[in-house]
Amino acid sequence: MIKTQNLKSIFKIFLGKKYENIFFSENKNYQKYYINYINNLLEKNYKVTYLSSEKNDFIDNNKVENIYIGKGLLRAVIFRIISCKFFYLTIVDLDNHELKKSKNVKNYIYIFHAAVSAHRAYSNSAFNNYDIICCLGPFHNNEIKKLESNNLTKKKKLINSGY
């Protein structure tokens, strides 16, 4: 059963609420890749929303709005209509499979969840639909630039964030 507070948050998404920073987690295992980013944003008094496909995956901080969206149709629809400035994900091939981009998101940001090669471990189109990539180091910068050149895709902003 979805909690009443969660239903109110979901209704706000459908009514067009504009968010500042949204993090999407496929499950609780991904939280460790986001927590430092979230804490840094909270320290600077930015608003953070945490969407998850798992009920027991939430950020235990009253400054974070946690929203459970499941894994089915609701999640797919929310991805298409959500409105925010920054949307942080660890999902590759965004917009190439079931999870589509929203025209209401200004910046899609990819965060690596594995310290692996960007061109050996992922498909050639894995990062095409992102605006910003948080790179683990200079090797990722070089690999992403090479993928952009090979795929003739738009240049992304590359941020050396570490792992």
N, C-alpha and C positions, 0 to 999 in steps of 0.2 A: 504494500500500500504506500503510495506517495504521500509524504507529509503535506499538510495544508500550506506551510511556508514555502515548500518547494513548488506547489501548484501556483502560488501567487507569483513566484519568480518566473516560472514558465509563461504565465499569462503576460507578464511584462515584456518578455521577448517577443511574443506574438503581437503585442501592441506597439512595438517599434522602439522600445527603450534603447538608448544609445549608451553603450558601455565604454569604459576606458581601456582596461587590460583584461583580456579573457585568456585563461589557460584551459586547454582541453586535455583531459587524461582518459586514456582507454581503460586503465584500471590502477589500483593502488600502487603497483610496482613502478609506475612512471612518476609518482609524486617526488621521488628523490632527485629527479632531473630538473624539477621546477622550483623546488623550495628555496634555493638561494636567490633566484630571480624574484620570486614572490616577496621574500623578506626584504630585498633591496628596494623594491617598489613601495612596500608598506612603510619602510623607514623614511622614504621621501614623501609620504602621505598621498601616494597615488591610490586610486580605487582598483581593487582586484576582484575578479569573479572567477570561480573555479568550476568548470563544467566537468562532469565525469559520467562515464558509462556504467559505473559500479556504485551501488548504494552506500557501501562502507568506505568509499574513497572520498575524503573531504579534508580540507585544511582546518585544523583545530585552532582557529583564530577568529575572534568576533569581528575583525576588520575585513574579513574575506567573505564574500557572498558565495556560498556553495550551492550548486544546482545539479541535481541528478537528472540525466536525460536518457539513460538507458542505451540500448544498442540497436534499436529497431527504427521504425518509421519516424518516430518523434525526433530522434537524433538527426536523421537525414534532413528533415524539414527545418529544424533549428539551424543546422549548418547553412542552409540556403537563405535564411531570412535574418540571421543575427546581425546586429549593427554594433560596431566597435572601432576604436582607433587601432588597437594592437591585438592580434589573435595569435597566441603562442601554441605551437603544436609539435609533436614528435612523430607525426604521420608523414610518411613519404607518399609520393604520387597523389597529392591532394588534387582534387578535381578530375582525376583520371579514372576513378572508380566510384564507389557508392557515396563517398563524402565529397560534396561539391562546395565550391566557394560561394560566398555571398557578395553581391555587388555593394553591400553596405559595410564592408570591412575595408578599412584604409590600408592596413599593413598586415600581411601574413608573415609570421616569424617562425622559422624552423629551428628547433633545438635538437642537437644530436643526442641520442640516448645510448650510443655505442661508439667507442673509440676505434672506428674502422674507416677504411678508405671510402670516400664519397663516390668514386667511380667504379670500384671493384665490388662493393657490397650491395649497391643499389642499382636500380634500372637507370637508363640514360635520362629518363624523364622525371625522376624522383623529386627533383627540386625546382622544376620549371615554373611552377605556379606559386612560388614564394617571392616575397619582396625583400626579406631580410633573412640571412642565414647566420646563426651563431656558430662560428667555426671553433674547432678545438685547437687549432694552431695554423701556422703558415702552410702546412701541407694541404689542409682543407681549402684554404683560400685559392691555392694554385689549382686544385682539382675542380672546384666550383667554377672558376674562370674558364678552365678548359672545357667543362661541360657546356657552359654558356656559348662558347665559341663553336663547339661541335654541333650543338642543337640549334644554333642561331636564335637563342632566347634572350629576353631582356636581361640586362645586368642587374644583379642583386646587390644590396648593401651587405657587405661582409663585416661581421664584428668578431674579433678574437675574444671569445668568452672563456676559453679553457674548458676543462671537463669536470 
